[in-house]
């Protein structure tokens, strides 16, 4: 069962715990108190709780989805063959994955942020983000101009604020401000401090971490930018000058080889079942499914309960092959995903 995989990962804490002094007695899937505090506590341990400063409504479903995606990504990480990342894969993964849907809370606030009246510039201003952030080179899969055009497409065509785009921008802004705040606090204790690389309250801070922040921010921005695979969407994209998001041949699909970190986020986010089966208790869903990697480095997803109406979820996962470089096969209640 998937719940047993999560418990196994939790017990093997070096797989998921970046900070030595981060500790929970129980895993978040078996203890509601831990579940409700898991995301905040992880960021707080790294003195990054200020990235969660936006006052937004609580959404328990999105939180448990993010935590589940976090553990699922750790389960699937070996198959993506992610190269060694500095400072550590776990560091980048917890920031990106546990934050990846944070902007959704802003997307839901349509009365406060009416999409068709709220340009990206206005939204940044409302959230206290300087406009020059839109000139930042995030080294993203997509250019900043494409990101702005896609954001306008979502607002004008579908009347929603893209939670991935605003979430990534918000994260980068808050991480940079958090770095500056801790630098100033450290300087008060030691005026001779090397401002570009220092230790403060047993944590390493470096100006070079800005590149890490760009990586996680760009992954969050990109994870909710959809490629056009069918004729209807291709026409809409052409009308909105989004031609570079149109897939005309299989080689244009997102690949694990070109951007493994983003690929893992997309893969785990797509497969993760709690968000899809929101009408069920999360513990019930995690007990009805198996997800594992076989000896051929294929992801095997199996439904073990005949009562679960799973085909729509399977269809969502099968659609991966249209925009990501994977092949997907279904055998009754089992899916096999192979990375190309």
Secondary structure, DSSP 8 states (H G I E B T S, - for coil): -HHHHHHHHHHSGGGT--STT---SS-TTT-HHHHHHHHHHHHHHTT-GGGG-S-----HHHHHHHHHHHHHHHHHHHHHT----SS-HHHHHHHHHHHTTTTHHHHH-TTTS-GGG--HHHHHHHTT--GGGGG-----SS-HHHHHHHHHHHHHHH----HHHHHHHHHHHHHHHHHHHHHHHHHHH-TT--TTEEEETTEEEETTHHHHHHHHHHHHHHHT---B-SHHHHHHHHHTT-GGGB--SGGGSB-TTT-HHHHHHHHHHHH--TTTTTTS-HHHHHHSEEEEE-TTSEEEEEE--TTS--HHHHHHHHTHHHHBSEEEEEETTEEEEEE-
